[in-house]
Amino acid sequence: MQRHRQRQITPVLILMMIGLALATLAERKLAVVAAAVAAVDASLDAADKAVAITIDDLPAPGGGLVQNTVAGLRENTEKLLAACRKAGVPVVGFVNESKLVVKGESDADRAAREAALKLWTDNGFELGNHTFTHGSLSNGTLEAFKKDVIDGEPVTRRLMQEKGGTLRYFRHPFLHVGANLDIRRASEAFLAERGYTIAPVTVDAKDYIYASVYATAVRKGDQELAAKLAADYLRYNDDRFAFAEETATRLLGRDINHILLMHANAINADHFGALAAVIKKRGYRFITLEEALTDDAYKLPDTYAGTWGHTWLRHWEQTAGKTPAESTDPPDWVMKLYAAR
């Protein structure tokens, strides 16, 4: 009798063990599925990160070039454009037409500088107005600003029209939007009347600081210092993107389409490919300025005015009555080199 009971119990135990095994297997499968879903979600989140690249001070800032000669300008321009094309980045370049004229150069040299500027539209990139002289709205008069905007249009508008485009974007020099709100609003009305959309900035890696000392190092043949500066410039860009993402998320509860401010200088011409890789590693795709501005963040109230130029993230923080997050400068060793230039 006991043996018969044991024979009955054994199949039951076996069935129980099989059930437990199947349950464990199911749990494992669910865990695998959950991990896969999480990976897909993370991938989609990364794919949603987007940035527009804008490059100021075209045809080029003299202090950021190794040689501010016609040949030096053309070499820098060709190198930067090739890097932008290779990275598949749809850039908008902002022009100071005064940089087409360099003291002591001939009319032929001016034409050659204009030809270097034309390379941007020849390569399919858009141009915007950055004023004629790169003058400050916050430190000057409204009338002077208006003249500077109009004086900065002829060549840039013609180059855009030759390619069937229009001159539609404006970038404030120094990001100076006006010393007070009345001046800011009057300048914005003036720009709108002339058909401009203002190009905001949310990521500013202060490349002009690195560019100045980098160009000096290359000019002197100090390749070790140039390489050190380039490496730290890439690190600082990564840091600035992290700062912008954190600021946007803290302020809006989400990240936004960012807009990066750069300049047409030697450090970017030499290292734009590496910079694009840093940005892509953070999960970004490159978009047009037009697409970036479709983000509702750029419709937020903005009442900032003052003598300092800030990113629009800081504009929105101050408008909302929040204490702005403090941005950090490049490291001391870079700032000391910049101060001693």
URSUL-V722037 format. One record per residue. RES is the residue in three letters. PHI is phi in degrees with one decimal (NA if undefined). D_FIRST is the distance of its C-alpha to the first C-alpha in whole Angstrom. Layout:
RES_PHI_D_FIRST ; RES_PHI_D_FIRST
This chain:
MET_NA_0 ; GLN_-65.8_4 ; ARG_-63.1_5 ; HIS_-62.2_5 ; ARG_-63.8_6 ; GLN_-64.1_9 ; ARG_-65.0_10 ; GLN_-71.9_11 ; ILE_-68.9_13 ; THR_-58.9_15 ; PRO_-60.0_17 ; VAL_-63.8_17 ; LEU_-61.1_19 ; ILE_-62.4_21 ; LEU_-63.0_22 ; MET_-63.5_23 ; MET_-64.0_25 ; ILE_-63.4_27 ; GLY_-61.7_28 ; LEU_-62.6_29 ; ALA_-64.1_31 ; LEU_-65.3_32 ; ALA_-64.0_34 ; THR_-62.8_35 ; LEU_-63.1_37 ; ALA_-63.1_38 ; GLU_-61.1_40 ; ARG_-63.9_41 ; LYS_-62.9_43 ; LEU_-62.6_44 ; ALA_-64.0_46 ; VAL_-64.1_47 ; VAL_-62.2_49 ; ALA_-61.6_50 ; ALA_-64.3_52 ; ALA_-65.1_53 ; VAL_-62.2_54 ; ALA_-61.4_56 ; ALA_-64.9_58 ; VAL_-63.5_59 ; ASP_-59.1_60 ; ALA_-63.2_62 ; SER_-64.1_63 ; LEU_-66.2_65 ; ASP_-60.6_66 ; ALA_-63.7_68 ; ALA_-66.0_69 ; ASP_-78.3_71 ; LYS_-77.1_73 ; ALA_-140.0_76 ; VAL_-145.6_80 ; ALA_-100.8_83 ; ILE_-101.5_86 ; THR_-124.1_89 ; ILE_-124.1_92 ; ASP_-98.1_95 ; ASP_67.7_99 ; LEU_-70.6_99 ; PRO_-69.3_101 ; ALA_-179.9_100 ; PRO_-76.7_101 ; GLY_-54.0_103 ; GLY_-70.2_102 ; GLY_-98.6_99 ; LEU_-99.0_100 ; VAL_-67.4_101 ; GLN_-137.9_104 ; ASN_-87.6_105 ; THR_-109.5_107 ; VAL_-58.8_107 ; ALA_-64.6_106 ; GLY_-65.3_103 ; LEU_-63.5_102 ; ARG_-64.9_102 ; GLU_-61.5_100 ; ASN_-63.2_97 ; THR_-63.8_97 ; GLU_-61.7_96 ; LYS_-66.8_93 ; LEU_-66.8_92 ; LEU_-64.4_92 ; ALA_-62.3_90 ; ALA_-67.7_88 ; CYS_-64.5_87 ; ARG_-64.1_87 ; LYS_-62.6_84 ; ALA_-81.3_82 ; GLY_68.3_83 ; VAL_-102.8_84 ; PRO_-84.7_86 ; VAL_-84.5_89 ; VAL_-112.1_91 ; GLY_-105.0_94 ; PHE_-105.8_97 ; VAL_-104.7_100 ; ASN_-107.7_103 ; GLU_-66.5_106 ; SER_-62.9_108 ; LYS_-75.4_106 ; LEU_-79.0_108 ; VAL_-116.0_111 ; VAL_-119.9_112 ; LYS_-55.0_115 ; GLY_91.9_117 ; GLU_-90.8_115 ; SER_-88.8_117 ; ASP_-61.5_117 ; ALA_-65.4_115 ; ASP_-66.1_113 ; ARG_-61.0_112 ; ALA_-62.5_111 ; ALA_-68.3_109 ; ARG_-67.4_107 ; GLU_-64.3_107 ; ALA_-64.2_105 ; ALA_-66.3_103 ; LEU_-64.6_102 ; LYS_-63.3_102 ; LEU_-58.3_99 ; TRP_-64.0_97 ; THR_-72.4_97 ; ASP_-61.8_98 ; ASN_-94.8_94 ; GLY_87.6_93 ; PHE_-97.1_93 ; GLU_-93.1_94 ; LEU_-113.7_97 ; GLY_-129.4_97 ; ASN_-95.2_100 ; HIS_-122.6_100 ; THR_74.0_104 ; PHE_-71.8_107 ; THR_-103.0_107 ; HIS_66.9_103 ; GLY_-80.4_105 ; SER_-90.8_103 ; LEU_-68.9_103 ; SER_-74.0_102 ; ASN_-109.6_105 ; GLY_-131.4_108 ; THR_-92.3_109 ; LEU_-63.8_108 ; GLU_-65.3_111 ; ALA_-63.4_111 ; PHE_-63.3_107 ; LYS_-58.8_108 ; LYS_-63.2_110 ; ASP_-63.6_108 ; VAL_-65.6_105 ; ILE_-65.0_108 ; ASP_-64.7_110 ; GLY_-88.7_106 ; GLU_-96.7_106 ; PRO_-54.1_108 ; VAL_-68.9_107 ; THR_-62.3_103 ; ARG_-62.7_104 ; ARG_-62.6_106 ; LEU_-63.1_103 ; MET_-68.3_100 ; GLN_-65.3_102 ; GLU_-60.5_103 ; LYS_-102.2_99 ; GLY_80.2_99 ; GLY_-105.4_98 ; THR_-130.2_99 ; LEU_-88.4_99 ; ARG_-124.0_97 ; TYR_-114.8_95 ; PHE_-130.8_97 ; ARG_-122.5_96 ; HIS_-69.8_97 ; PRO_-59.6_99 ; PHE_61.7_97 ; LEU_59.8_95 ; HIS_-83.7_98 ; VAL_-101.0_97 ; GLY_132.5_100 ; ALA_-71.2_101 ; ASN_-141.1_101 ; LEU_-67.7_99 ; ASP_-62.4_102 ; ILE_-65.0_103 ; ARG_-60.4_100 ; ARG_-64.6_100 ; ALA_-65.9_103 ; SER_-67.6_102 ; GLU_-66.7_99 ; ALA_-64.6_101 ; PHE_-61.7_104 ; LEU_-64.2_101 ; ALA_-64.1_99 ; GLU_-61.1_103 ; ARG_-89.9_103 ; GLY_87.1_100 ; TYR_-94.2_98 ; THR_-105.1_94 ; ILE_-74.9_94 ; ALA_-95.9_91 ; PRO_-71.7_89 ; VAL_-138.6_87 ; THR_-118.9_84 ; VAL_-127.6_84 ; ASP_-127.0_87 ; ALA_-94.1_86 ; LYS_48.1_90 ; ASP_-64.5_91 ; TYR_-62.6_94 ; ILE_-68.5_94 ; TYR_-62.9_92 ; ALA_-62.7_94 ; SER_-63.3_97 ; VAL_-76.7_96 ; TYR_-65.7_95 ; ALA_-61.2_98 ; THR_-64.3_100 ; ALA_-63.2_97 ; VAL_-64.6_98 ; ARG_-60.0_101 ; LYS_-86.7_102 ; GLY_78.5_99 ; ASP_-89.5_97 ; GLN_-68.0_94 ; GLU_-64.0_91 ; LEU_-67.5_92 ; ALA_-59.7_92 ; ALA_-66.5_88 ; LYS_-64.2_87 ; LEU_-64.8_89 ; ALA_-62.4_87 ; ALA_-62.9_84 ; ASP_-72.4_84 ; TYR_-61.9_85 ; LEU_-66.0_82 ; ARG_-61.3_80 ; TYR_-65.8_82 ; ASN_-60.2_82 ; ASP_-59.9_78 ; ASP_-64.2_78 ; ARG_-67.0_81 ; PHE_-66.4_78 ; ALA_-60.6_75 ; PHE_-62.5_78 ; ALA_-64.8_79 ; GLU_-63.1_75 ; GLU_-64.6_74 ; THR_-64.6_77 ; ALA_-60.9_77 ; THR_-67.0_73 ; ARG_-66.3_74 ; LEU_-81.1_77 ; LEU_-113.4_75 ; GLY_80.9_72 ; ARG_-162.3_72 ; ASP_-84.6_74 ; ILE_-132.0_76 ; ASN_-70.2_78 ; HIS_-91.4_80 ; ILE_-130.3_84 ; LEU_-94.4_85 ; LEU_-97.0_89 ; MET_-134.8_90 ; HIS_-132.5_93 ; ALA_-84.0_95 ; ASN_-113.1_95 ; ALA_-69.4_95 ; ILE_-65.0_92 ; ASN_-75.8_90 ; ALA_-62.0_92 ; ASP_-79.9_90 ; HIS_-131.3_87 ; PHE_-63.5_86 ; GLY_-59.7_83 ; ALA_-67.1_82 ; LEU_-64.6_82 ; ALA_-59.9_80 ; ALA_-66.8_77 ; VAL_-61.2_77 ; ILE_-67.2_77 ; LYS_-63.1_75 ; LYS_-62.6_72 ; ARG_-78.4_72 ; GLY_97.2_71 ; TYR_-89.2_74 ; ARG_-111.5_76 ; PHE_-93.3_79 ; ILE_-127.3_81 ; THR_-75.0_84 ; LEU_-61.6_86 ; GLU_-58.1_86 ; GLU_-68.0_83 ; ALA_-56.4_82 ; LEU_-74.3_84 ; THR_-76.4_82 ; ASP_-64.6_80 ; ASP_-61.3_80 ; ALA_-56.9_81 ; TYR_-77.0_84 ; LYS_-101.8_85 ; LEU_-63.1_84 ; PRO_-56.9_87 ; ASP_-144.4_89 ; THR_-113.7_92 ; TYR_-66.3_93 ; ALA_-152.5_96 ; GLY_163.1_98 ; THR_-88.5_99 ; TRP_-100.1_96 ; GLY_-96.8_94 ; HIS_-130.4_91 ; THR_-71.4_88 ; TRP_-68.7_87 ; LEU_-60.0_84 ; ARG_-70.0_86 ; HIS_-52.4_88 ; TRP_-67.9_85 ; GLU_-60.6_84 ; GLN_-66.8_87 ; THR_-61.8_88 ; ALA_-80.0_84 ; GLY_76.5_86 ; LYS_-95.5_83 ; THR_-74.5_84 ; PRO_-63.7_84 ; ALA_-66.7_82 ; GLU_-80.8_84 ; SER_-82.8_84 ; THR_-109.6_85 ; ASP_-80.7_88 ; PRO_-56.7_87 ; PRO_-61.8_87 ; ASP_-55.6_90 ; TRP_-65.4_91 ; VAL_-73.2_91 ; MET_-64.1_93 ; LYS_-67.3_96 ; LEU_-64.7_97 ; TYR_-66.8_97 ; ALA_-66.4_99 ; ALA_-91.6_101 ; ARG_-64.8_102
